[in-house]
Amino acid sequence: MTATTYQPGEIQGLIEIDASKCKGCDACKKFCPTQAIVGASGAAHAIDKDRCLSCGQCMINCPFGAIKETHSALDRVIRKLADKDTTVVGIIAPAVRVAIGEEFGLGTGELVTGKLYGAMNKAGFKIFDCNFAADLTIMEEGSEFIHRLHATVKGEEHAGALPQFTSCCPAWVRYLEGNFPSLLPHLSTAKSPQQMAGAVAKTYGAKVYDMEPEKIFTIAVMPCTAKKVEASRPEFNSAWHYNHEHGAHAAEYPDVDAVLTTREMAQLLKLLKIDLATTPAYEGDSLFAQYTGAGTIFGTTGGVMEAALRTAHKVLTDTEMAKLDLEPVRGLEGVKEAEITLFDKQLGQEVTVKVAVVHDMGNNIESILRDVAAGTSPYHFIEVMNCAGGCVNGGGQPIQGGGSSWIGNIG
Amino acid sequence: KLARRNDYIKARSAGLYRDDAIAKVRVSHRNPAIEKYYSEFGGEPLGHLSHELLHTHFVDRTKLS
């Protein structure tokens, strides 16, 4: 059997180059984190799907619009929205709310949470803010970090590897799985917010919505193309397992049924003749629309770390952080670091936690991984996001056309 | 017209930091909906149900065929 980097059932070859449109300009190669794009300068390029992470950075930065996605769930979503027997749950990622407005003539970066809820409500979605799941991620991933930290300080066997890596970014996870499998024990075992949201919507959510889980159709709205591949991973059917154990007999279903990018959600709303720009704000229809400031900053580089430290501080010291804004992890520097010293009440001693934040992964991760592999990394906790700037600049976001998006470097 | 890439990344990030700044609650552990999730259903972080629903395992992709 030939080697592959895909598990059975996973979407393969999501990002594809249209040879008839490609000029061979090489712009895309500069943005590919894994050198997956092959072909000589001037000749049409192609993507090696086994190396590709499906991050879509080549696509949003192609000056000729020659790169496309091969999978869209748009037709399926439209059919489910029209089906009266189905409860359609829209799981909205943090970075979508500051980008989708651009598709409706609003300003770049304009925050449109209320309008987006309103437009999706009009389209027939229940609102499940992925920021709620981001808060849940902090509870799980933060607790896991504290557990590993304490066990390590106490010198316990099987303490869990430090530094701990964040596990929210599917392109980063796939990169580590394919290139540095020996470092997988460093990844937090917490699912990404998208996958937590799907699993919760079809278990606890089924009670909240008073609906049979198999009649709930979960659609994640993501700034990301790699999230489509993540949702297709065969192990992500926890809700089905859970419901099965509790007496349900329905055929197997995934936690997240479909993923739409920010672009595709805009397309859907336009097809349904819903103008987001003029839609009145809507507050949501359940507790799943309640989120915190910590959850929302997941969408930008450094946000997961900032959110995690806010909660870790409270858990370790029993007091809230005096200043919640953690400036050292903000901004566009390739690798950011921060250090906090606090009195750990459980351990009864002072501890200094060193953290790092990496984005624009292809350009910044290598030396970090080399140190971790050698056991010389100075950090305890490392956030990694594939895309430059984090999810706000994900491969599923509105494309700034006319070649304006691809010249200039991060800095 | 050049170097616009950073401008829109910064504008979108600024939008999220504004969302954080105006939020009534700014720390995950004080989200009332999260408290409700754990008390009505999930138990506690890293508890039995968390492992079943909220945690996963990873795959060595160099060994797939």
Boltz contact constraints between the chains, C-beta under 6 A:
constraints:
  - contact:
      token1: [A, 1]
      token2: [B, 65]
      max_distance: 6.0
  - contact:
      token1: [A, 3]
      token2: [B, 65]
      max_distance: 6.0
  - contact:
      token1: [A, 4]
      token2: [B, 64]
      max_distance: 6.0
  - contact:
      token1: [A, 5]
      token2: [B, 61]
      max_distance: 6.0
  - contact:
      token1: [A, 98]
      token2: [B, 12]
      max_distance: 6.0
  - contact:
      token1: [A, 98]
      token2: [B, 15]
      max_distance: 6.0
  - contact:
      token1: [A, 98]
      token2: [B, 16]
      max_distance: 6.0
  - contact:
      token1: [A, 99]
      token2: [B, 12]
      max_distance: 6.0
  - contact:
      token1: [A, 108]
      token2: [B, 8]
      max_distance: 6.0
  - contact:
      token1: [A, 108]
      token2: [B, 11]
      max_distance: 6.0
  - contact:
      token1: [A, 109]
      token2: [B, 11]
      max_distance: 6.0
  - contact:
      token1: [A, 109]
      token2: [B, 12]
      max_distance: 6.0
  - contact:
      token1: [A, 109]
      token2: [B, 14]
      max_distance: 6.0
  - contact:
      token1: [A, 109]
      token2: [B, 15]
      max_distance: 6.0
  - contact:
      token1: [A, 111]
      token2: [B, 15]
      max_distance: 6.0
  - contact:
      token1: [A, 111]
      token2: [B, 18]
      max_distance: 6.0
  - contact:
      token1: [A, 111]
      token2: [B, 19]
      max_distance: 6.0
  - contact:
      token1: [A, 132]
      token2: [B, 33]
      max_distance: 6.0
  - contact:
      token1: [A, 135]
      token2: [B, 28]
      max_distance: 6.0
  - contact:
      token1: [A, 135]
      token2: [B, 31]
      max_distance: 6.0
  - contact:
      token1: [A, 135]
      token2: [B, 34]
      max_distance: 6.0
  - contact:
      token1: [A, 138]
      token2: [B, 28]
      max_distance: 6.0
  - contact:
      token1: [A, 139]
      token2: [B, 45]
      max_distance: 6.0
  - contact:
      token1: [A, 140]
      token2: [B, 45]
      max_distance: 6.0
  - contact:
      token1: [A, 140]
      token2: [B, 50]
      max_distance: 6.0
  - contact:
      token1: [A, 140]
      token2: [B, 54]
      max_distance: 6.0
  - contact:
      token1: [A, 143]
      token2: [B, 45]
      max_distance: 6.0
  - contact:
      token1: [A, 143]
      token2: [B, 46]
      max_distance: 6.0
  - contact:
      token1: [A, 177]
      token2: [B, 58]
      max_distance: 6.0
  - contact:
      token1: [A, 177]
      token2: [B, 59]
      max_distance: 6.0
  - contact:
      token1: [A, 177]
      token2: [B, 61]
      max_distance: 6.0
  - contact:
      token1: [A, 178]
      token2: [B, 61]
      max_distance: 6.0
  - contact:
      token1: [A, 181]
      token2: [B, 60]
      max_distance: 6.0
  - contact:
      token1: [A, 181]
      token2: [B, 62]
      max_distance: 6.0
  - contact:
      token1: [A, 184]
      token2: [B, 58]
      max_distance: 6.0
  - contact:
      token1: [A, 187]
      token2: [B, 58]
      max_distance: 6.0
  - contact:
      token1: [A, 189]
      token2: [B, 55]
      max_distance: 6.0
  - contact:
      token1: [A, 190]
      token2: [B, 55]
      max_distance: 6.0
  - contact:
      token1: [A, 191]
      token2: [B, 54]
      max_distance: 6.0
  - contact:
      token1: [A, 191]
      token2: [B, 56]
      max_distance: 6.0
  - contact:
      token1: [A, 196]
      token2: [B, 54]
      max_distance: 6.0
  - contact:
      token1: [A, 199]
      token2: [B, 53]
      max_distance: 6.0
  - contact:
      token1: [A, 204]
      token2: [B, 41]
      max_distance: 6.0
  - contact:
      token1: [A, 238]
      token2: [B, 53]
      max_distance: 6.0
  - contact:
      token1: [A, 287]
      token2: [B, 33]
      max_distance: 6.0
  - contact:
      token1: [A, 287]
      token2: [B, 36]
      max_distance: 6.0
  - contact:
      token1: [A, 290]
      token2: [B, 33]
      max_distance: 6.0
  - contact:
      token1: [A, 292]
      token2: [B, 23]
      max_distance: 6.0
  - contact:
      token1: [A, 292]
      token2: [B, 25]
      max_distance: 6.0
  - contact:
      token1: [A, 292]
      token2: [B, 26]
      max_distance: 6.0
  - contact:
      token1: [A, 292]
      token2: [B, 28]
      max_distance: 6.0
  - contact:
      token1: [A, 292]
      token2: [B, 31]
      max_distance: 6.0
  - contact:
      token1: [A, 293]
      token2: [B, 20]
      max_distance: 6.0
  - contact:
      token1: [A, 293]
      token2: [B, 23]
      max_distance: 6.0
  - contact:
      token1: [A, 293]
      token2: [B, 26]
      max_distance: 6.0
  - contact:
      token1: [A, 294]
      token2: [B, 27]
      max_distance: 6.0
  - contact:
      token1: [A, 294]
      token2: [B, 28]
      max_distance: 6.0
  - contact:
      token1: [A, 296]
      token2: [B, 16]
      max_distance: 6.0
  - contact:
      token1: [A, 296]
      token2: [B, 19]
      max_distance: 6.0
  - contact:
      token1: [A, 296]
      token2: [B, 20]
      max_distance: 6.0
  - contact:
      token1: [A, 297]
      token2: [B, 16]
      max_distance: 6.0
  - contact:
      token1: [A, 297]
      token2: [B, 20]
      max_distance: 6.0
  - contact:
      token1: [A, 299]
      token2: [B, 16]
      max_distance: 6.0
  - contact:
      token1: [A, 300]
      token2: [B, 13]
      max_distance: 6.0
  - contact:
      token1: [A, 300]
      token2: [B, 16]
      max_distance: 6.0
  - contact:
      token1: [A, 310]
      token2: [B, 27]
      max_distance: 6.0
  - contact:
      token1: [A, 311]
      token2: [B, 27]
      max_distance: 6.0
  - contact:
      token1: [A, 311]
      token2: [B, 28]
      max_distance: 6.0
  - contact:
      token1: [A, 311]
      token2: [B, 29]
      max_distance: 6.0
  - contact:
      token1: [A, 314]
      token2: [B, 29]
      max_distance: 6.0
  - contact:
      token1: [A, 324]
      token2: [B, 26]
      max_distance: 6.0
  - contact:
      token1: [A, 389]
      token2: [B, 9]
      max_distance: 6.0
  - contact:
      token1: [A, 392]
      token2: [B, 9]
      max_distance: 6.0
  - contact:
      token1: [A, 392]
      token2: [B, 12]
      max_distance: 6.0
  - contact:
      token1: [A, 392]
      token2: [B, 13]
      max_distance: 6.0
  - contact:
      token1: [A, 393]
      token2: [B, 9]
      max_distance: 6.0
  - contact:
      token1: [A, 400]
      token2: [B, 8]
      max_distance: 6.0
  - contact:
      token1: [A, 404]
      token2: [B, 4]
      max_distance: 6.0
  - contact:
      token1: [A, 405]
      token2: [B, 5]
      max_distance: 6.0
  - contact:
      token1: [A, 407]
      token2: [B, 2]
      max_distance: 6.0
  - contact:
      token1: [A, 408]
      token2: [B, 2]
      max_distance: 6.0
  - contact:
      token1: [A, 408]
      token2: [B, 3]
      max_distance: 6.0
  - contact:
      token1: [A, 408]
      token2: [B, 5]
      max_distance: 6.0
